[in-house]
Amino acid sequence: TYYVYILASQRNGTLYIGVTSDLIRRTYEHREGLIRGFTKRYGVKTLIYFELFEDVHAAIHRETRMKKFTRARKLELIGSRNPQWHDLASSL
């Protein structure tokens, strides 16, 4: 099982899109600042969107496509499944 996920610094804030095989672990790593780089630097910690895939290549392809979306399209995608921008990590 693979996940494409979006994290945010706050509602309508900085966004990060990634792919992982362990969403719980990866979310924890981002939250605790264990991953150096973009998410740590910009405080991107809240899981606001994710999709599930059985094939790693499909997940990577989706991640690549989503990263090319305009910001408006990314916000529309988030709003379609999580209009209140709730932190989804607690439901995992």
DRENTORKOL-3810 file (N, C-alpha, C; in nm, 4 decimals):
REM DRENTORKOL-3810
@n.u->0.0839; n.v->-0.1179; n.w->0.0000; ca.u->0.0000; ca.v->0.0000; ca.w->0.0000; c.u->0.0886; c.v->0.1245; c.w->0.0000
@n.u->0.0533; n.v->0.2197; n.w->-0.0825; ca.u->0.1296; ca.v->0.3441; ca.w->-0.0951; c.u->0.0326; c.v->0.4615; c.w->-0.0862
@n.u->0.0836; n.v->0.5720; n.w->-0.0414; ca.u->0.0021; ca.v->0.6914; ca.w->-0.0217; c.u->0.0677; c.v->0.8118; c.w->-0.0888
@n.u->-0.0135; n.v->0.8934; n.w->-0.1529; ca.u->0.0266; ca.v->1.0275; ca.w->-0.1945; c.u->-0.0448; c.v->1.1196; c.w->-0.0967
@n.u->0.0284; n.v->1.2109; n.w->-0.0380; ca.u->-0.0290; ca.v->1.2925; ca.w->0.0688; c.u->0.0068; c.v->1.4392; c.w->0.0525
@n.u->-0.0763; n.v->1.5219; n.w->0.1131; ca.u->-0.0506; ca.v->1.6662; ca.w->0.1163; c.u->-0.0485; c.v->1.7096; c.w->0.2618
@n.u->0.0556; n.v->1.7820; n.w->0.2979; ca.u->0.0685; ca.v->1.8444; ca.w->0.4294; c.u->0.0565; c.v->1.9953; c.w->0.4114
@n.u->0.0141; n.v->2.0636; n.w->0.5165; ca.u->0.0037; ca.v->2.2099; ca.w->0.5131; c.u->0.0596; c.v->2.2688; c.w->0.6416
@n.u->0.1077; n.v->2.3910; n.w->0.6314; ca.u->0.1561; ca.v->2.4624; ca.w->0.7499; c.u->0.0377; c.v->2.5167; c.w->0.8304
@n.u->-0.0697; n.v->2.5515; n.w->0.7610; ca.u->-0.1933; ca.v->2.6029; ca.w->0.8199; c.u->-0.2962; c.v->2.6080; c.w->0.7078
@n.u->-0.4176; n.v->2.6424; n.w->0.7387; ca.u->-0.5201; ca.v->2.6531; ca.w->0.6351; c.u->-0.4759; c.v->2.7551; c.w->0.5300
@n.u->-0.4794; n.v->2.7146; n.w->0.4054; ca.u->-0.4354; ca.v->2.7965; ca.w->0.2917; c.u->-0.2891; c.v->2.8391; c.w->0.3014
@n.u->-0.2104; n.v->2.7647; n.w->0.3796; ca.u->-0.0690; ca.v->2.7965; ca.w->0.3964; c.u->0.0191; c.v->2.7214; c.w->0.2976
@n.u->0.1425; n.v->2.7038; n.w->0.3366; ca.u->0.2394; ca.v->2.6330; ca.w->0.2543; c.u->0.2008; c.v->2.4865; c.w->0.2432
@n.u->0.2115; n.v->2.4312; n.w->0.1213; ca.u->0.1741; ca.v->2.2928; ca.w->0.0958; c.u->0.2962; c.v->2.2091; c.w->0.0595
@n.u->0.2884; n.v->2.0810; n.w->0.0923; ca.u->0.3916; ca.v->1.9842; ca.w->0.0550; c.u->0.3231; c.v->1.8575; c.w->0.0073
@n.u->0.3679; n.v->1.8033; n.w->-0.1037; ca.u->0.3131; ca.v->1.6787; ca.w->-0.1576; c.u->0.4232; c.v->1.5741; c.w->-0.1559
@n.u->0.3902; n.v->1.4546; n.w->-0.1039; ca.u->0.4874; ca.v->1.3467; ca.w->-0.0977; c.u->0.4226; c.v->1.2119; c.w->-0.1217
@n.u->0.5065; n.v->1.1078; n.w->-0.1254; ca.u->0.4601; ca.v->0.9704; ca.w->-0.1415; c.u->0.5319; c.v->0.8839; c.w->-0.0387
@n.u->0.4613; n.v->0.7849; n.w->0.0163; ca.u->0.5203; ca.v->0.6984; ca.w->0.1186; c.u->0.4462; c.v->0.5654; c.w->0.1231
@n.u->0.5108; n.v->0.4666; n.w->0.1815; ca.u->0.4441; ca.v->0.3382; ca.w->0.2042; c.u->0.3938; c.v->0.3280; c.w->0.3484
@n.u->0.4308; n.v->0.4226; n.w->0.4326; ca.u->0.3887; ca.v->0.4220; ca.w->0.5727; c.u->0.3472; c.v->0.5631; c.w->0.6129
@n.u->0.2213; n.v->0.5936; n.w->0.5924; ca.u->0.1721; ca.v->0.7300; ca.w->0.6138; c.u->0.1796; c.v->0.7725; c.w->0.7602
@n.u->0.1528; n.v->0.6808; n.w->0.8511; ca.u->0.1584; ca.v->0.7153; ca.w->0.9939; c.u->0.3002; c.v->0.7539; c.w->1.0339
@n.u->0.3975; n.v->0.6719; n.w->0.9958; ca.u->0.5373; ca.v->0.7005; ca.w->1.0291; c.u->0.5833; c.v->0.8307; c.w->0.9648
@n.u->0.5504; n.v->0.8467; n.w->0.8371; ca.u->0.5971; ca.v->0.9640; ca.w->0.7640; c.u->0.5362; c.v->1.0926; c.w->0.8211
@n.u->0.4097; n.v->1.0880; n.w->0.8545; ca.u->0.3448; ca.v->1.2045; ca.w->0.9151; c.u->0.4108; c.v->1.2391; c.w->1.0482
@n.u->0.4395; n.v->1.1370; n.w->1.1271; ca.u->0.5078; ca.v->1.1581; ca.w->1.2553; c.u->0.6442; c.v->1.2237; c.w->1.2327
@n.u->0.7187; n.v->1.1750; n.w->1.1349; ca.u->0.8518; ca.v->1.2321; ca.w->1.1071; c.u->0.8424; c.v->1.3796; c.w->1.0692
@n.u->0.7449; n.v->1.4138; n.w->0.9865; ca.u->0.7260; ca.v->1.5553; ca.w->0.9497; c.u->0.6878; c.v->1.6376; c.w->1.0716
@n.u->0.5934; n.v->1.5879; n.w->1.1519; ca.u->0.5442; ca.v->1.6583; ca.w->1.2698; c.u->0.6541; c.v->1.6879; c.w->1.3714
@n.u->0.7401; n.v->1.5906; n.w->1.3900; ca.u->0.8466; ca.v->1.6034; ca.w->1.4904; c.u->0.9726; c.v->1.6715; c.w->1.4365
@n.u->0.9713; n.v->1.7108; n.w->1.3107; ca.u->1.0870; ca.v->1.7781; ca.w->1.2515; c.u->1.2048; c.v->1.6855; c.w->1.2295
@n.u->1.1798; n.v->1.5573; n.w->1.2121; ca.u->1.2875; ca.v->1.4602; ca.w->1.1933; c.u->1.3411; c.v->1.4581; c.w->1.0510
@n.u->1.2684; n.v->1.5205; n.w->0.9597; ca.u->1.3092; ca.v->1.5247; ca.w->0.8193; c.u->1.3603; c.v->1.6642; c.w->0.7891
@n.u->1.4866; n.v->1.6726; n.w->0.7570; ca.u->1.5456; ca.v->1.8019; ca.w->0.7239; c.u->1.4957; c.v->1.8473; c.w->0.5882
@n.u->1.4852; n.v->1.9772; n.w->0.5713; ca.u->1.4465; ca.v->2.0312; ca.w->0.4419; c.u->1.3213; c.v->2.1163; c.w->0.4465
@n.u->1.2467; n.v->2.1100; n.w->0.3380; ca.u->1.1329; ca.v->2.1989; ca.w->0.3146; c.u->1.0298; c.v->2.1970; c.w->0.4270
@n.u->0.9826; n.v->2.0787; n.w->0.4647; ca.u->0.8743; ca.v->2.0732; ca.w->0.5635; c.u->0.9186; c.v->2.1241; c.w->0.6998
@n.u->1.0396; n.v->2.0959; n.w->0.7374; ca.u->1.0904; ca.v->2.1444; ca.w->0.8657; c.u->1.1106; c.v->2.2960; c.w->0.8606
@n.u->1.1672; n.v->2.3426; n.w->0.7513; ca.u->1.1966; ca.v->2.4856; ca.w->0.7369; c.u->1.0688; c.v->2.5702; c.w->0.7379
@n.u->0.9615; n.v->2.5199; n.w->0.6763; ca.u->0.8390; ca.v->2.5986; ca.w->0.6652; c.u->0.7282; c.v->2.5551; c.w->0.7614
@n.u->0.7575; n.v->2.4649; n.w->0.8519; ca.u->0.6594; ca.v->2.4236; ca.w->0.9519; c.u->0.5384; c.v->2.3523; c.w->0.8938
@n.u->0.5611; n.v->2.2728; n.w->0.7906; ca.u->0.4531; ca.v->2.2012; ca.w->0.7225; c.u->0.4336; c.v->2.0679; c.w->0.7942
@n.u->0.3252; n.v->2.0571; n.w->0.8741; ca.u->0.3094; ca.v->1.9425; ca.w->0.9637; c.u->0.1705; c.v->1.8790; c.w->0.9631
@n.u->0.0718; n.v->1.9441; n.w->0.9069; ca.u->-0.0662; ca.v->1.8973; ca.w->0.9176; c.u->-0.1062; c.v->1.8163; c.w->0.7946
@n.u->-0.1463; n.v->1.6916; n.w->0.8161; ca.u->-0.1921; ca.v->1.6050; ca.w->0.7075; c.u->-0.3341; c.v->1.6455; c.w->0.6700
@n.u->-0.3504; n.v->1.6964; n.w->0.5487; ca.u->-0.4823; ca.v->1.7460; ca.w->0.5094; c.u->-0.5441; c.v->1.6682; c.w->0.3935
@n.u->-0.4667; n.v->1.5810; n.w->0.3292; ca.u->-0.5184; ca.v->1.5065; ca.w->0.2146; c.u->-0.4304; c.v->1.3856; c.w->0.1901
@n.u->-0.4918; n.v->1.2746; n.w->0.1491; ca.u->-0.4135; ca.v->1.1605; ca.w->0.1022; c.u->-0.4962; c.v->1.0721; c.w->0.0110
@n.u->-0.4265; n.v->0.9994; n.w->-0.0745; ca.u->-0.4859; ca.v->0.9008; ca.w->-0.1647; c.u->-0.4106; c.v->0.7702; c.w->-0.1467
@n.u->-0.4796; n.v->0.6601; n.w->-0.1645; ca.u->-0.4258; ca.v->0.5263; ca.w->-0.1451; c.u->-0.4025; c.v->0.4591; c.w->-0.2800
@n.u->-0.2888; n.v->0.3892; n.w->-0.2942; ca.u->-0.2538; ca.v->0.3173; ca.w->-0.4167; c.u->-0.1977; c.v->0.1807; c.w->-0.3820
@n.u->-0.2234; n.v->0.0834; n.w->-0.4677; ca.u->-0.1665; ca.v->-0.0501; ca.w->-0.4511; c.u->-0.0323; c.v->-0.0630; c.w->-0.5224
@n.u->-0.0095; n.v->0.0206; n.w->-0.6216; ca.u->0.1117; ca.v->0.0130; ca.w->-0.7039; c.u->0.1995; c.v->0.1356; c.w->-0.6817
@n.u->0.3254; n.v->0.1134; n.w->-0.6505; ca.u->0.4168; ca.v->0.2245; ca.w->-0.6221; c.u->0.4339; c.v->0.3155; c.w->-0.7433
@n.u->0.4353; n.v->0.2585; n.w->-0.8626; ca.u->0.4539; ca.v->0.3394; ca.w->-0.9832; c.u->0.3334; c.v->0.4310; c.w->-1.0058
@n.u->0.2150; n.v->0.3816; n.w->-0.9775; ca.u->0.0941; ca.v->0.4650; ca.w->-0.9885; c.u->0.0981; c.v->0.5782; c.w->-0.8868
@n.u->0.1444; n.v->0.5490; n.w->-0.7661; ca.u->0.1539; ca.v->0.6519; ca.w->-0.6618; c.u->0.2545; c.v->0.7600; c.w->-0.7008
@n.u->0.3698; n.v->0.7182; n.w->-0.7498; ca.u->0.4722; ca.v->0.8149; ca.w->-0.7905; c.u->0.4231; c.v->0.8988; c.w->-0.9077
@n.u->0.3546; n.v->0.8356; n.w->-1.0008; ca.u->0.2994; ca.v->0.9081; ca.w->-1.1156; c.u->0.1982; c.v->1.0137; c.w->-1.0682
@n.u->0.1114; n.v->0.9758; n.w->-0.9770; ca.u->0.0115; ca.v->1.0700; ca.w->-0.9233; c.u->0.0784; c.v->1.1849; c.w->-0.8496
@n.u->0.1797; n.v->1.1529; n.w->-0.7667; ca.u->0.2533; ca.v->1.2573; ca.w->-0.6953; c.u->0.3129; c.v->1.3575; c.w->-0.7938
@n.u->0.3759; n.v->1.3072; n.w->-0.8978; ca.u->0.4386; ca.v->1.3931; ca.w->-0.9989; c.u->0.3346; c.v->1.4833; c.w->-1.0650
@n.u->0.2201; n.v->1.4260; n.w->-1.0992; ca.u->0.1131; ca.v->1.5059; ca.w->-1.1606; c.u->0.0617; c.v->1.6119; c.w->-1.0648
@n.u->0.0382; n.v->1.5733; n.w->-0.9389; ca.u->-0.0154; ca.v->1.6687; ca.w->-0.8410; c.u->0.0813; c.v->1.7844; c.w->-0.8162
@n.u->0.2096; n.v->1.7573; n.w->-0.8165; ca.u->0.3077; ca.v->1.8641; ca.w->-0.7948; c.u->0.3042; c.v->1.9675; c.w->-0.9064
@n.u->0.2555; n.v->1.9278; n.w->-1.0230; ca.u->0.2462; ca.v->2.0205; ca.w->-1.1362; c.u->0.1151; c.v->2.0987; c.w->-1.1375
@n.u->0.0202; n.v->2.0626; n.w->-1.0515; ca.u->-0.1066; ca.v->2.1355; ca.w->-1.0430; c.u->-0.0800; c.v->2.2793; c.w->-1.0018
@n.u->-0.1661; n.v->2.3685; n.w->-1.0463; ca.u->-0.1607; ca.v->2.5058; ca.w->-0.9961; c.u->-0.2020; c.v->2.5035; c.w->-0.8492
@n.u->-0.1696; n.v->2.6080; n.w->-0.7783; ca.u->-0.2101; ca.v->2.6166; ca.w->-0.6379; c.u->-0.3626; c.v->2.6097; c.w->-0.6263
@n.u->-0.4321; n.v->2.6768; n.w->-0.7157; ca.u->-0.5788; ca.v->2.6755; ca.w->-0.7128; c.u->-0.6318; c.v->2.5330; c.w->-0.7277
@n.u->-0.5726; n.v->2.4550; n.w->-0.8155; ca.u->-0.6159; ca.v->2.3161; ca.w->-0.8356; c.u->-0.5870; c.v->2.2319; c.w->-0.7115
@n.u->-0.4732; n.v->2.2545; n.w->-0.6467; ca.u->-0.4399; ca.v->2.1823; ca.w->-0.5230; c.u->-0.5410; c.v->2.2165; c.w->-0.4135
@n.u->-0.5744; n.v->2.3428; n.w->-0.3999; ca.u->-0.6724; ca.v->2.3849; ca.w->-0.2993; c.u->-0.8101; c.v->2.3260; c.w->-0.3285
@n.u->-0.8450; n.v->2.3186; n.w->-0.4560; ca.u->-0.9718; ca.v->2.2579; ca.w->-0.4965; c.u->-0.9741; c.v->2.1084; c.w->-0.4606
@n.u->-0.8640; n.v->2.0412; n.w->-0.4836; ca.u->-0.8527; ca.v->1.8988; ca.w->-0.4507; c.u->-0.8689; c.v->1.8770; c.w->-0.3000
@n.u->-0.8004; n.v->1.9555; n.w->-0.2205; ca.u->-0.8110; ca.v->1.9459; ca.w->-0.0744; c.u->-0.9550; c.v->1.9740; c.w->-0.0314
@n.u->-1.0125; n.v->2.0802; n.w->-0.0837; ca.u->-1.1483; ca.v->2.1188; ca.w->-0.0477; c.u->-1.2532; c.v->2.0151; c.w->-0.0848
@n.u->-1.2256; n.v->1.9351; n.w->-0.1873; ca.u->-1.3228; ca.v->1.8345; ca.w->-0.2303; c.u->-1.3364; c.v->1.7209; c.w->-0.1295
@n.u->-1.2314; n.v->1.6955; n.w->-0.0513; ca.u->-1.2351; ca.v->1.5859; ca.w->0.0460; c.u->-1.2233; c.v->1.6315; c.w->0.1905
@n.u->-1.1668; n.v->1.7484; n.w->0.2112; ca.u->-1.1437; ca.v->1.7961; ca.w->0.3474; c.u->-1.1670; c.v->1.9475; c.w->0.3519
@n.u->-1.2915; n.v->1.9907; n.w->0.3314; ca.u->-1.3189; ca.v->2.1349; ca.w->0.3215; c.u->-1.2858; c.v->2.2140; c.w->0.4477
@n.u->-1.2850; n.v->2.1491; n.w->0.5626; ca.u->-1.2522; ca.v->2.2189; ca.w->0.6874; c.u->-1.1033; c.v->2.2130; c.w->0.7209
@n.u->-1.0261; n.v->2.1451; n.w->0.6366; ca.u->-0.8813; ca.v->2.1305; ca.w->0.6576; c.u->-0.8506; c.v->2.0663; c.w->0.7922
@n.u->-0.9283; n.v->1.9669; n.w->0.8301; ca.u->-0.9012; ca.v->1.8941; ca.w->0.9535; c.u->-0.7708; c.v->1.8161; c.w->0.9401
@n.u->-0.7017; n.v->1.7987; n.w->1.0513; ca.u->-0.5808; ca.v->1.7172; ca.w->1.0519; c.u->-0.6242; c.v->1.5701; c.w->1.0439
@n.u->-0.5922; n.v->1.5048; n.w->0.9348; ca.u->-0.6349; ca.v->1.3682; ca.w->0.9101; c.u->-0.5486; c.v->1.2643; c.w->0.9808
@n.u->-0.4372; n.v->1.3052; n.w->1.0361; ca.u->-0.3468; ca.v->1.2101; ca.w->1.1025; c.u->-0.4151; c.v->1.1417; c.w->1.2202
@n.u->-0.5030; n.v->1.2119; n.w->1.2886; ca.u->-0.5690; ca.v->1.1540; ca.w->1.4052; c.u->-0.6657; c.v->1.0427; c.w->1.3663
@n.u->-0.7080; n.v->1.0375; n.w->1.2404; ca.u->-0.8016; ca.v->0.9336; ca.w->1.1956; c.u->-0.7308; c.v->0.8111; c.w->1.1405
@n.u->-0.5988; n.v->0.8128; n.w->1.1381; ca.u->-0.5246; ca.v->0.6982; ca.w->1.0817; c.u->-0.5094; c.v->0.5872; c.w->1.1837
END
